[in-house]
Amino acid sequence: MSILTENLVFDLVAIVVTILVGIIGVLKWRLTYWQRRGLQTLNPTLPFGDTQDFLLGRKTLGEQFQEFYKIFKSQGQRHGGIYLGPRPFYLAIDPDIVKHIMQKDFSHFMNHGNYIDEDADPLSGHLFNLEDAKWRNMRVKLTPTFTSGKMKMMFQTLADCTVGLKDIMNESAVNHKPVDIKDILARFTTDIIGSVAFGLECNSLKNPNAEFRKYGRKVFEVSLLDRLKVILIFTLPHAILRAFRFKFTKNDVEKFFMNAIRDTVSYREKNNVYRKDFMHLLLQLKNRGSVADDEKITDEHGKTQEKALTMNELSAQAFVFFLAGFETSSTTMTFALYELASNPEVQEKLREEINTVMENHNGKLTYDAVMEMTYMENVLHETLRKYPPVALLTRKCNKDYRVPKSDIRLEKGIGVGIPVLALHMDPEYYPNPEKFDPERFSEENKNSRPAFTWLPFGEGPRLCIGLRFGMLQSKVGLAALLKNYKITLSPKTKIPMKLDPTSFITSAEGGVWLDVQKLN
């Protein structure tokens, strides 16, 4: 029986068309959100809003937001409004606004706004994703595991992994074969993190197809399905995704890491194994609720405190430490070596510092020696300026907020973006920004720049908790390489370099290939 007319098919078509017209109308109305609130915006279109180039894989996220930044800044704006699909997204341009968001008014912007479902996707429940009280409690628990004292405790593990790195570089030098340095350094950092986080010998440097390397690499491989998942996370309310038990982590990746972590925990607890590593500290948190400077993983009564980590919570923290530790550090070292090969005078100056400092420490690469390499730190800071691994930092407004020195009010739930790459490449703060110049990070030059214009690790209370460890293993890797080898760019490296638009982490398209010459 027909509903509107005597033709049932015509009625159904009319209903579908009406619904579609209604949906389009609502979405178009949503694309006037910033206009209705008096904030300068761009020219959004359905269905991508302003982010078509990123969502279709034509630009990296950092490049897309750098474009927005330039447009708003050229108009004299301190901030602007854009759309991720149909979702309104606030973009801070002025470093003073960035400072308020990340530090002064942190209580309004405590959360990253990332997708998380600890039940359906247990490995998503890590520190970077956690929100509100859960984040604060986890941060307090984990902070003691990343002190300088704990880094010093783990240092020998890092130094031991350089042996395998030198073996590969020696082979390249002898055979005059270029090396894909990103792959080698990712294997190097995988071995470090595997040992420090899991207490396992991954042997990635000897075996490129080792399981930890295989699954670590798989996390960052971006398929069409992964891009669709990203689009859904950007455009749909997370409550809807959780209702459908949406899962971002790949099933085989989850299975591998959950099993590896459970097996390690079980073995250590049954055999009372002690190692100076991150897993020992996590086991203390699981069984005692806090970190202590001893070899025990339970308290004197052998009981677990109420606020101790669950197995899923422990697994998620180990997982993110592994991912962040191997990928961001290997990426940073890769870009540093690219720039050092492109700027031989900088490479030689850094090599001189490495040799001088190590001579003062009996020729050994020690924790104290690495800490004395100030030019090394400048080189890494300049690398992180040009190639921040995470080019856009996000926050979510968790209670209504008026932007300082403006009439703009941000509603609870609005996403907020800090365009890290754009700030790092702004000639107002970094003249001739394409030039690689470690002297930008001398004390004098750092003090002459506005705060919150260098943000590779974030800033404020959500500053990257693993900053010290990431910098330490990057310094160890570079020191081991540059002391023993001179590096130059191979013709296989694409020049000028282009960033890979399909990668979640800042990466070079086609990789970075180096020629290696062994020094005496």
DAGI-V831705 format. One line per field, one symbol per residue. phi: phi as a letter, one per 40 degrees, with the letter a starting at -180 (. if undefined). psi: psi as a letter, one per 20 degrees, with the letter a starting at -180 (. if undefined). A space follows every 50 residues. Layout:
phi->???
psi->???
This chain:
phi->.cbbbcbcccccdccccccccccccccccccbdcccbgbdbbbcbcccgb bcccccgcbcccccccccdccccccgccaabbbcgcccacbcbcdccdcc ccbcbdccbcbcgccaacccbdccccdccdbfccccccccccdccbcccc ccccdcccccccccccdccccccccfbcbccccccccccccccdcccbgb ccfcccbdbdcccdccccdccbccccccccccccbbdcccccccfcbccc dccdccccccccccccccccbfcbbcacccccccccbbgacbcaccbbcc cgbcccccccccccccccccccccccccccccccccccccccbdccdccc cccdccccccbfgbcbdccccccccdccccccccccbcdbcbcbbbcbad accdfabcbccdgccbbbcddcccbccccbdfccccadcdbcdccccccc cgbbbcbgagcbddccdccccccccccccccccbacbbccdcccbccbcc ccccbdaccggbbbcbbccc
psi->prghaiogghggghgggggghgggggghhhjjghghjjppacmqqqjici kghghjkhqrgghghhgggggghhjjqirrprpncipqppopgphhgggg ghfgkhhilhqhjqppnighmhiilrhhhqqchgggghggghgiikrhgh ghhighgghhiighghgghgggggilpqqnhggghhhghggghgghhikq ohkhhhnijqghgghghhhjporhhhhhgggghhhqphhgghhjlqphpq ghgggghgggggggggghhhjlppqmrhhghhhghgihirpqmajqirai ikqprhjrqrghggghghghggghghghghgghghghghhhimhhgghgh hgggggghhikkjqnrghghhinhhgggghghghghmphoippqrpojqq pppqkrjpppqpipqppongggghjoihhnqmhiponhihkqgghgiiqq qkjolhjarahkqphjgggghghgggggghghhiqpqrpqiipppqqqqo iiphqoqppiropqqpppr.
